[in-house]
Amino acid sequence: MTKSGKTAKYAHGHNPDGRFKEGHCRLGPPIGFGTEHPAWRGGESYDLGGYVRITLSPKERNWPTVVHDAQSNGRKIKRSHLTWNRYYPDDAVQPGECIHHSNEIRNDDRIENLIKMTIGEHVSFHNRER
């Protein structure tokens, strides 16, 4: 009810579009996103191939091999690519290139274990091994 006795058109503290007005949120202050969120667990996850994917900070999202799919929304990259790009900033992994793990362990992303190759070279390398 309004002060004049009429039925309120909107709930108290809401805008006409249904959002809370600033300072009127029933749930308390904003909880934050990414590293500021209380449920943040480091931003690492495994993809179906067994590679570790990392959630990037906004400054690092411009690298060419950042994953652009519905779930990650351009925020994730393979940890091996991230390691390579940070160690060799002038030789970042480009589309059509990949990182080979020399000991064949997909989550061992030490720089001494990583070799940058084109996808064709990588396929040829594994075909020769077989």
QUIJOZI-V713658 format. One record per backbone hydrogen bond with DSSP energy under -1.0 kcal/mol. CO is the residue of the C=O (numbers start at 0). NH is the residue of the N-H. E is the energy in kcal/mol with one decimal. If there is no record, write none. Layout:
# QUIJOZI-V713658
((CO | NH | E) (CO | NH | E))
This chain:
# QUIJOZI-V713658
((1 | 4 | -1.7) (5 | 1 | -3.0) (10 | 13 | -2.0) (12 | 20 | -2.8) (14 | 17 | -2.1) (18 | 14 | -2.9) (20 | 23 | -2.3) (32 | 35 | -2.1) (33 | 36 | -1.5) (36 | 39 | -1.9) (42 | 54 | -1.8) (44 | 52 | -3.8) (46 | 49 | -1.7) (50 | 46 | -2.6) (51 | 78 | -3.3) (52 | 44 | -2.0) (53 | 76 | -1.6) (56 | 59 | -1.3) (59 | 62 | -1.2) (62 | 65 | -1.3) (68 | 72 | -2.2) (74 | 55 | -3.5) (75 | 66 | -3.5) (76 | 53 | -3.0) (77 | 81 | -2.3) (78 | 82 | -2.8) (79 | 83 | -2.2) (80 | 84 | -3.1) (81 | 85 | -2.2) (82 | 86 | -2.1) (83 | 87 | -3.2) (87 | 90 | -1.8) (93 | 96 | -2.0) (95 | 118 | -2.2) (97 | 116 | -2.6) (99 | 114 | -2.1) (100 | 103 | -1.9) (104 | 107 | -1.7) (106 | 108 | -1.1) (109 | 112 | -1.9) (110 | 113 | -1.2) (112 | 101 | -2.9) (114 | 99 | -3.5) (116 | 97 | -3.3) (117 | 121 | -2.1) (118 | 122 | -2.4) (119 | 123 | -2.5) (120 | 124 | -2.5) (121 | 125 | -2.0) (122 | 126 | -2.2) (123 | 127 | -2.2) (124 | 128 | -1.4) (125 | 129 | -1.3))
